[in-house]
Amino acid sequence: MDFTRRAALMTSAAIASSVLFPERSFAQATPRRGGVFTVHYAAEQRQLNPSLQASTGVYIIGGKIQEPLVDLDAEGRTVGVLAESWEAAPDGKTITFKLRQGVTWHDGKPFTSADVAFTAMEMWKKILNYGSTLQLFLNAVDTPDPHTAVFRYERPMPLNLLLRALPDLGYVSPKHLYENAGDIRQNPVNLAPVGTGPFKFVQYERGQHIIAERNPNYWRPNAPYLDRIVWRVITDRAAAAAQLEAGQIHYSPFSALSISDMARLGKDPRFIVSTKGNEGNARTNTLEFNFRRKELSDIKVRQALAHAINVPFFIENFLGTFAKLGTGPIPSVSTDFYPGADTPQYPYDKAKAIRLLDEAGYKPGAGGTRFSLRLLPAPWGEDVSLWATFIQQSLSEVGVRVDIVRNDGGGFLKQVYDDHAFDLATGWHQYRNDPAVSTTVWYRSGQPKGAPWTNQWGWTDPVIDKIIDDAATEVDPVKRKALYADFVRRANGELPIWMPIEQIFVTVINAKARNHSNTPRWGSSSWHDLWLAE
């Protein structure tokens, strides 16, 4: 690693300067029709349907083609998309959505409540990685007419929770292309999605590009402005930065470039480098433990590995001011649910790490090695790669050998969450406004095998399962916050996964882009109002 503390601080300062002056090209009065918007696609997901996989790598494409029931506006408030209005019964067990009329799928079939019912029951509840926990107590979706969907729950579903979740976990798929068509996960439509959104899927060339074109029958008047979106698969960060500078791509999302390139491009007036538009996708860096490995099933070993890693040093020397020390699965940006730092923590203490490993019975052997572990880092961003190497070096100092095994995006997801072929893994946990949306699913047992970013660790805790279920169905906000404080204390104490670093994604975009970064989850949103200035 040749990245220095001086470079890190220069990087964070350069990015910060562009965040402070977003007015350079965030708006322009008269939209221009036409043009092709080209996107850096850093890691293929082997899945493009956001009804089946909740992931920024899926939303960046599928979110332009398919649509959710609701989304967030510029202020982070819920606004209708495929749903126009909603209402909850007093007991919280029935939530009714009135759906938008006159909407058609890209193949011309009408969008109806039957599509919502099928997607909710067969995809969100059974397959969607975060949806399976969110919709655990969903019993049925009634369809009294083509434009009404009535969600019926066994236990109360807080309306605010559901509305916070649906921008990410409420994408709808066409029933007529999935029902009676075999295994939903293997349906070829998942790689050639049909939606109701502003752009229609055209082509997917594996390892090369994905293309979508303007939907001429889109329900929003006069939208979209762009003729086409092209996602270019570019796994090499330096190559992606070079194509940005050459004008061959317009946008690199979700911190996909190297930290040094983001710093350099932040000084170039042709680009905006900013965290704006990512507020709804705060993230934490993870260290995930496979309990099928005997050593890692021991709490003392997990605690020792955490104590062996000097997180403040890593943040200061490699990440700069856009990262901070994390304190658990609920980040400090969650004003409604953050419980504070008064929960079990694992500050750097090499001597304690060594003592815990000794107490666990893993004394140094030949060459000072206690045991060896395989670490699989996700290929999402440079910080994950740096963090993996830092973990490797840190654990070697307490006698634990770490071999890093690198994969592409699809390979990482399969080996960690489906095959469970890992000892340690590291990537990103994304917090989406409420712990029940995309956080507790990392801890709740009973997740479907292969569901990404869920509890695939071979770890079960009935106590934390009950806390999670009670919090997800508690309609009193004060009681919900207290339950989530209990959740964090239990999660940090048992340590099936460690989340010690908080960050916000950084966007790099061409200054010709207009109406970008104008919602808290803009990279995942539909881009119906995005356009390019000449």
N, C-alpha and C positions, 0 to 999 in steps of 0.2 A: 504494500500500500504506500503510494508516494504522495497521498493527499495530506497536506500539512495544516496545522492550526491556523497559520496566517492565511492560507488559501480559503479555509472554511469561513473565517470571519469576513474576508473580502467578498466571498460568495453571498453570504447572508445579507451583507450591506447592499450589494448590488441589486439583489432581488427585492429587498425592502424598499429601495428607492423607486422601483417601478410600481410597487403596491401603493406607495404614497401619492402617485400621480397617475391614476387610472384614466383621467379624462382625455388622455392622448388620442384614443380612438374607440371609446366604448359606445358612442352614439353619433348619429348623423341624421339630418332632417328627412331627406327624401330617399327611401329605399330604391335600390337598383335591381331590376329583375335580371336573372340569368347568372351564368358563371358556375364554375366547378370548385367546390371546396374540398381540399385534400388533407387527410388526417393521418398522422403517425399512429400506426397500430403496432404496439411493441410486443405483445404476447398473445398469440392465438389461443382461444378458449375451447375449440372443438364444439362449440355450442353458441347459437346466436339468438335463442329464444329466451327473453327475460321472464317469461312465465315459469320457466323451469330452472333457471340459474340466476341468482341474484349476485351480480358482479359488475363492477365498473367496466371490465373488459367485455362484458356482454351488452351493458347499457349503451356504451359508446357507439354501438352499431344498432342493436335491436331497439333501442329507445327512439330511433328515428323512424322505424318501420312499424313497430307495435306501440300501443298506447295504454297507459294505466287508467284506472277510474278517476283518480285525482292526481294533481301535482302541486308544487309550491310556486307561489308568485315571488316577486322581487323582495318582498318583506318576509318571506318564509311562511306565509299563510296558505292554508289549503284552498285550492281552486279546482273546480270541476274540469275534467277532460271528457272521458266517456260517460261519466256520471254528471248530471246537472245539479242534483240536490240529494240530501241524505237526512235521515232522522232516526234516532234511537228511542226504543221503548223505555219507560221509566225503570224497568228491572234490568236493563242492559243486555237482555238476552235476544233481542230482535233489533236488527239495524236494516233499514229500508233505503235502497238507492233508486232514484228515478234516473233513467238512462237517457242519453242524448238520442234524439230521433233523426232520421235521415242520414245515418252514417252507414257506409258500406265497406266491406273488406276489399282488398286490392283485386280480388278475383270477381268482384261484382256482387257477391252475396250480401244480404243485409246483416248488419250487426244487431243482435238482439240479446235479451236477458238469458236465453239459453246458452249463449257463449260464455257469459259471466258465470252461470251456475256450473257449467262443465269445467271451466278453468279453475274455479275456486275449489271444487270438490276433488278433481282428478289431478290437478297440477299443484296449486298452492298448498293444499292440505297433505298430499301424498309424496310430492317430489321436491318442490321448491325448497332450497336449503334453509332459508330463514322462515319460509311460510309454514313449514311443517310444525314448528313450535307455536308460531303466532296463531295458527288456525287449529290448534290441537283440539279445542272444544267446539269447533264448528260442526253441527249435526246435519245441516241441510241448507240449500239455497232454493227458495221457492220462486217460481216465475208466474205470477198471476196474470201477467200480460207481457207482450214483447219488450216493454220498456220499463219494467219494474223487477228488481231483484231483491228478495227479502232474505237476509242472512239470519239463520236461527242457531243460537249457541246454547250448549248445555250449561255453561257458566257465564256470568256477565262478561261482556267484552266492552271495556271502556272506549267510548266513541273517539276520544282524543288519541288514544293509542292506535286504533285502527286507521284513523286519518293520517297520523304521523307515518304509519307503515306503508300505506298504499302507494305513495309515489314510487317506492322501490319494489314493493311486494304486491302490486295490484295491476300488473300488466295482463291483458286479456288476449287469449288465443282463439282462433276460429274452430268451433266445435266440429264443423262439417269436415275438416281436414284431419282430425285426430280420432274422433269416435269410430270404433270398429276398424281401426287401421293398425292394430297390433300394438307393440310396446311403444308407449309414448316417448320414452327416452331415445328410441332408435328411429323415430319418424324422420324421413328426409326433409320434411318441412322445417325442422329445427335448424338446418343449415341453408335453407332458402325460405326465410320466414315470410308469411303473409299477414299483413296487419291492416290497421285503419289509419296509420300515421301519414305524415306529409311526404314521405319518400317510400318508393316501391323497390323491393329487392330486384336486382338484375343478374348479378354474377358473383360467384366466389371462386377464385383461383387460389387453392391452398398454397401458402407461403409467398403469395404475390400481392393480391389485392381483393377487395370487396367493393362492389359498385351498387349504388341505389340511385334511382332517378325520381324526379318530381312526380308526385301523385296529382294528376289533373283533376281528380274528383274529390280532393280533400275537403272536409266539411268546414274548415275555417275559410272565410271569404278571402280571396286573393293570396292565400298562402299555399305553399312556401314560395320564397323568392328565388332560391337557388335552383338551377337545372339538375344538378347532380352532386352527389357526395362520393368521393373515392377514399377508401381506407387502404393505405399502403402498409404492408407487413414489413417492418424494418426492425430487426432485433438488435442491430448494432447502434448504440447511442450516438457515437461519433458520426456515423453515416446519416442518421436522422437529423442531427444538427446541421450537417453540411447541406442536406436537401432543403431545410428551412431557409438557410442563407441564400441558396440558389433560387428560391421561390418555387421549388417543386412540391413542397407541402406547406400548408398554412397553419397547422395546429398540432402541437404535441401535448397531450393531456396527462394528468395524474403523475407528475414528477417523473416522466419517462426518460428525460435527458440526464446527462451527467450533471453533477452539481457545478462543475467548473464551466460547462457550456451554458447553463442557465445564467450564471453570473455574467458571462461575456455577452450573451444575447440581451440581457437586461440593460446593457449600456447602449444598445443599438436602437435608434429611433424607429427602425422598421418593425420592431417587435414589442409586444407587451409581455412582461414576465410578472405573474401575479398569483396570489392565492384567492383572489376574488372569483366567485362562482363555485367555490369548493367548500363553502362554510357548512353545507349539509353532509359533508363526507369527511369529517375529522377521522384521523386514523391513529392507531397505535402499532408500534413494532412488537412482534410476538416472539416468544420462545415456547414451542409446543412439545410436550413430552408424550412418548408412546408407552403406556403402562404395560404393554405386553412384554416389554423389556424389563427383566427382573430388577435390575439396578434402579431404573427410573420409577418403578412402583413404590419405592421407599421414599417417604416424605423427606427424610434427612438428606438423601442424595439430591432431590430436586431443590431443596433449600440451599444446599452447598453450592450447586451450580449457579444459582442466582447470586449468592454472596460473592462468588469468584469473579464476577463481571463488574468492572468499574464503569457504570452507566454514565455518571456525570462527566467523566473524562471523555468517553466516546462522543457524547453530545457536543461538548465544547470544542473538540478537536476535529470532528468530522461533519457535524450537521449545522452548527451555528445557531442563529437566533430563531429559526423556524421550527425548532424542536425544543421540548422541555421534558423534565423528568416526569414519567407517568407514575400513577399510584394505584392502578388497577384497571378493571375492565370498563369502568365508566369514567370518561375523561373529564377534565376540569371545565371544558367548554359546555358541558351539559348543565346549564343553570338550574334545571328542574330536578335533577337527580344526583348530581355529584355529591358524595358523602364526605368529602374531605380526605386528608391523608392519614387520619387516625384509624388505620386498619393495618393488618400485618404487612410489613415492608421488609425488603431485603437489601439494605445498603451494602456497599462494597466492603468486604471484610475477609481478606484472604486467609488469615489465621483461623477464623471461624469456619470457613469453607473446608479447610484441611481437617479441622477437628471433627466436623460433621461426617466427612467421608470416612475417617478413621472409626468413628463410633458406629457407622453403618456396616463396618466390617470389610471395607475395601481399602486395604493397605497397599502401599506402592509395591509393585513387583519389579521384575527385571527392567532396568533402564528407568525406574521411577514411575512407570505407568500402572495405574490402578485398573482401568478398563478402557475400551475404545467404543466410540459411538459414531453413527452415520448421521450427518446433518444435511437436510435437504432445504436449501433456500429457494423461496419463490423468485421467479425471474422478473418481478414487476418494476423495481427501481434500483438505482445505484445504492441507495441507503441500505436496502436489504442485503445486497452483496457485501457491502462494507461491514454491516452488522454481523453477518455470518463469519467473515474472516476474523472479526474482533472476538467473537465468541470462541472460535477455534483457538486463537492465541491465548485468550484468558484462561480457558479450561486446561490448556497444556501446562500452565503454571501451577496447577493443583494436582497434576498427575492424571488427567483425563485426556486421552487422545481423541481428537475429532477429525473424521474424514468428511470433507464436503463433497456432496454429490449434486451436480447441477443438471437441471432439465429445462426444456421449454415449458411454456405455461400448461399445456395439456398433460405433459408427462408429470409435472409436479403435482397437479390436481389428482391424477390417477394414482400415483404412487403413495401419496400421503392419505387421501381421503377415501380411496376405493380399495387399493391393495394393502394399505397400512404398512408399506415397505419402507419404514423410516424408524429412527430412534429419536432424533430431534428434528424439528422443522421450524422455519421462521419465515414470516411474511408480514401481511398487514391485516389487522382487524379494523373494519370501518364501522364507526358509530353513527347511527342514523336516527338521531333525535330522541329516541326512547330505547331503554335497555331491552325491551321485549321485541324490538324490531330485528336487530342483527347482532346482539351481544349475548343474551342468555342462551342462545342456541349453541354457542361454543361450549356450554357447560351442562345443558340439560341432556340427560341420558335418553336413549331410544331414538336417536336420529337415524334416518334411512342411510344404509351403507352407500358410500359414494357421494353423499351430499357435501359439496365443498363448504369450507369454513363453518363446520359444525363439530360437535363432540364425536370425533372418531378416535379418541385416545385410548379406548378400552377402559374408561374410568366411569364409575357410577357412584353417586352419592344421593341417597333418598332424601337427606335433609335439604340439600340445595335444590333438588327437583321440586320439593314442596314449596320452598320459598319462591322459586321461579313461577310456579303455577299460581300461587296465591297472589303474587304481585301482578301477574298478567291479567287477572280477573278482578282486581280490586278497583272499584270506581272512585273511592275517596282518595284524592291526590296526596293528602298528608300521609295516609297510611301506606300508599304506594311508595312514596319516597323512603319511608322508614323500612319497608320490606327490602328495597334495593340497597339500602345501607347494610342490612343483614346479609344480603347476597354478596356484596363486595367483601365484607369481612370473612365470610365462609370461603369464597373463591380464592382470596389471597392466602388464607390460612392453609387450604388444601393444595393449592398451587398445581392444578392440572395443566395450566398454561400461565405464562408470565407475560405481562404487558407493561414494560418499564419505560416506554418512550412515547410521547404524544407529538403528533405533527399535523399539519394541514397540507394538502396537495398543492403543488405549484403548476400553473398553466403557462405555456409559451405559445403565443398566437401572433399571427401576422397583423400588423396595425391596419390593414385594409378591411379586416373583418368588422362588421357592425352588428349591434344587438347581441354581442357575445357576453358571457359571464354575468348575465343579468338575472339569474336565479341562484339559490344556494346549491343546486345540483345541476348546474348548467351542462357540464360534460355529459351527463346521463339523460338530459332532457331531449325534446323533440327537434329543436332548431327550426321550428316552423317560421320564425321571424328573422333568422340569420341571413345576412347578405354581405356581398363584397363590394367595396368601393373601387372605382377605377384608379 
